[in-house]
């Protein structure tokens, strides 16, 4: 075989691309290089594995290396691509202490992103984690498990990939009784729930004055209330100075000059795209620092594509490049690139930043542009309204208050974004708004949507319709 399609990165975008290309063009040589052991895993499931809600690491594997090979894909784990030569169309690969060159006809860079912890001194102490790898999740769950209850064979089919030395070192420790979480985004909120499930005294530190900044005010307030109701101590508008240790292990967190004693910590202050591999190649990066690509995931260099958490995509509201690293975005973009490489040009699609998260029983969703400053920078004149309505008919049991915020452009009435918070299937309602954004709908058009009604599911006027009706009245 000739004209190899080479993929750097063996997770969501990379393996979606490899699988789709091989399916569409079975005779194409497809090679995937992954620098670590783990491939095709559910990153978003890690907090729920730490919590114990997901029983085994193996449950979070989408494809095993054997299944990938059965698809005809040449998967090479523990092979790190260390250089790209776009002129020669080769990559330099390092494995077992040696290097070799691999030629490519088409190249996909799907190197993902990495957790940021550098600003926090002490993040390298034992007992401090960033939940951005399966090994970290395995080690933290082992740390939370009493030594006499730890099962070294409890990883299912994922046991062969686990960093045993790391995990067993934590399994030998007595479980912590208290924990600090630095950062109140997705990971921070989810890990607060996970730690609480292990009966830890949990402190969450957030530098901004609200949790979940991209979700807006109402979801942030309702999520904070839910965390407090479950015993989580929130330190909002508080900057962490450092993690401090005792004998090399986490013993406390210093924030705004005060020390809070804790025995474990999770740093979840954000991620950055992995683009260092492309340094010096001439590949253009966007304003976000992620790789700039066109509608088909192609970079400015012939034959070089990028997808997933290392690449930008176009925002459906602004029409401009943006970087919102999420699971569906990576899978969808990788699949499109694979189909393009196989001979059928396929757009990677736009993004709206649609996301959901839960804080115990409280569900939160967001999509599009909610922040007024961001909207103005994009040329809009934003107007927002927030309403609270029942999730079901008032006489039907099980309903709960659902808070909806909608933002629109005053001049055109176009919907710009929305958020939802509530306890009764609230988060999934955000998909209605995401669909409306993709169709450039006005608030008036959202108000006239023919949404389903039956007492167990929704009142006659769904909370989204109520919010659209109120905002449409404000727009006049």
Secondary structure, 3 states (H helix, E strand, C coil): CCCCEEEECCCHHHHHHHHHHHHHCCCCCEEEEECCCCCCECHHHHHHHHHCCCCCHHHHECCCHHHHHHCCCEEEECCEEEEEECCCCEEEEEECCEEEEEECCEEEECCCEEECCCCCECCCCECEECCCCHHHHHHHHHHHCCHHHCCCCCCHHHHHHCCHHHHHHHHCCCCCCEEEEECCCHHHHHHHHHHHHCCCEEEEEECCCCCCHHHCHHHHHHHHHHHHHCCCEEEECCCEEEEEEECCEEEEEEECCEEEECCCEEECCCEEECCHHHCCCCCCECCCCCECCCCCCECCCCCEEECCCCECEEECCCCCEECCCCHHHHHHHHHHHHHHHCCCCCCCCCECCCEEEEECCEEEEEEECCCHHHHHHCCCCEEEEEEEEECCCCCCCCCCEEEEEEEEECCCCEEEEEEEEECCCCHHHHHHHHHHHHCCCEHHHHHCCCCCCECCCECCCCHHHHHHHHHHHHHC
